[in-house]
């Protein structure tokens, strides 16, 4: 006897499935809403405090000379009360990978205070790292209160990252996608989609409710340039070629930045026996750099102008708004700042590096300045964080959807040209960018960094050689 399908049974299964969907959405909305509101409120307070600190330094330029002292203060804050928080964003990513909740509650206030200190005294850092750590710390705290464990804790931590990122830049969709994409190179964690999106949207709304505004950017309209294929193709192929070329350079700039931070940090740990000397060195180095180039444009965020005519992130969108080597100066400033123990983040400096590099390349390639500044803005970030999809959406949220195809080309090209490098060493490698047996055993950026840490490896060998010679000399005596 053949069993025929029962429509009533099918309807019951369908109802159960949709009931489960509604239950899932309701549950996570209840969990995430208070988390998002608290994160958004703390991020709003952080942005207000950060702006006040930066403008206070503008009015009291002598504060820069206290940067080494500020670095020592930050070092001892982490050594005394924040040791478990020192890994920052990488700690949050590790806890998401292992579905754990070991993110300390004190991470949020400590990173907020130390970031404000960094910017108050002129350190060249960002704000994304602070916002993400605030989000992860608060989300972990709520997860503990809700008694979440395993995959549920993993999802609420991811939602916290999305809320922090979306709130600090005013890009909620980017925040949600970034939180799902940043954990593993080549894979997106779709299971956290709903919590991440709800958290990012409501955290951004909360920041707006506190009357905190974000910097607005604008790409000037492009004039249509006649060329031979105009009658056959709907887009400018010559412009597309220029975008691909520039995007490869953006990817290499990402690689340079990530490598410099890693190398400087490793070298300092080998050279200085007392760790508190590392931020002293970093602070003195930043002061010396400012004397060398004769202007303070590359200190702090680089968003607000300290004086008329300063090179800033917004000025890079206009012809003549950046010097030829502004991107390199900012790369050096930020690499030294972060590698020597100052706090904040990398993303806003990466925006600055990308936008000023785009400004420079536009003049060389005879391309639209505003467009190439925008492409550099998102593409250098894409290469350094290995999140091309999130950065494409960021382009749309910040600059509109007119050039979305070029945004995607820039972000994905830079992503590949940055290689297996990045600012987050805890990123796993799910799908390798490079199909080569020499890189097949790399499962995380930590392993990739060890393989490519050429300078500090050489330095370590020389130190070992000197130590052996000294030991022989002692024995002979």
C-alpha positions, 0 to 999 in steps of 0.5 A: 500500500502506497502512503499518500502525502497528508496535506494536514501533516504538511501544514502542521510541519510548516506551522511548526517551522514558522513558529520556531522562526518567530520564537527565535526572532522574538528571543534574540530581539529580547536578548539583544535590544538592551545590549544594543541600547547600553552599547550605543549609549557607552559608544556615544559617551566615548565619542563625545569624550574623545572629541573633547580630548582631541580639541583640548590638545588642539588648544594646548599643544604642549600636551604632546610632550607628555605622550611618553608619560601617558604611555607609561600610565597606560602600561601600568593601568593594564599591568595592574587592573587590565592584564586580562584585557590587554589582548583587546579585539583578539581576545573577543575573537578568540572567545567567539571562536571557542564559544566562550564568555571569558571577556572581562567586564573591566575591558570596556572602561579600561579601553575607553579611558586608555583610548582617551588618554592616547588621543589627549596626548597626541597618539595616532590611533583610531576608535574602532578597537575601543568600540568593538571592545566596549561592545564585546565586554558589555555583550559578555556581561549581559550573556552572563546575566542571561546565563547564555552558553556555547553557541548562544554566547558566541552569537551575543558576543558577535552581536556586541561586535556588530553593535560597537562597530555600527554605532561608532561609524554610523554604519549599522549594515556594515557593522552586522556584516563585519561582525559575521565576516571578520572572524574567519577569512573566506567564510561568513558566520550566517548563524549570527545574522539576526542578532548582529543586525538587530544589535547594529541597528539599535546601537546606531539609533541610540547614538543618534538619539544622544545627538552624536553626529558622524562625519559626512563624506561626498564624492563629486559627480563624475564628468563623462569622458568620451572614449572609443568604447562609449557606444558599445559598453555601459561603463568606462573601461579605462576608469575601471582599469585605473581602479583595479591598478589603484586597488592593488596598491591599496592592498599592498598598503594594507599589507605594509601597515599590518606588517609594520605593526607586527614587526615593530611590536616584536622588535620592541619586545626583544630590544627592551628588557623593561616593558614600560620602556616601550611606550616611552620609546614610542612617545619620544618617536612620535614627538621626533616625527612631528618635529621632522615633518613640521606639522601635527597633521598625523597625530590622533584621528586625523578627522578634525583640522587643527589649523586651516589647511591641515591634511585631514580625512575629509580634505583628502576628498578634494584636489590638493587636500593631501600631500604625496606622502601623507599616507606613508606618514600616517602609516608610520605614526599609527604603526609606532603608536599601536605597536608600542602599547598605546590604545585606540584602534586601527580603522580610522587611521586606515581610512586616512591612509587609504583616502590620502593614498587615493588622493595621491594615486588620482593625481598620478592616474588622472582620475577623479580625486573624490572617487579614488579617495573613497575607494582608498578609504574602504579598500585599505580597510578591506585589505587590513581586516580581510572583510571585502563584503563589509567594506563594499557595504560601507562604501554604499552607506557612507558614499551612496550606491552610485559607484557600488560596482567600483567599491566592490572591485576595489575592496575585493582586489585589495583583499587579495593583494593584502595576502595572508596578513591583517590587523587581527592575529586571531582571525582564522583562515577558512578559505586561503586566498593563495592556492599554494602548497607553501601556505596550505598549513596556515590556519590563522593569521598568527601562523602567517605572521610567524612565517613572515616575521623576517626582521624580528626573527633575524634580530632574535638570531643575532641576540642568541648569537651574542648571548652565546658569545657572552656566555663563553666569555664568562666561562673563560673568565 
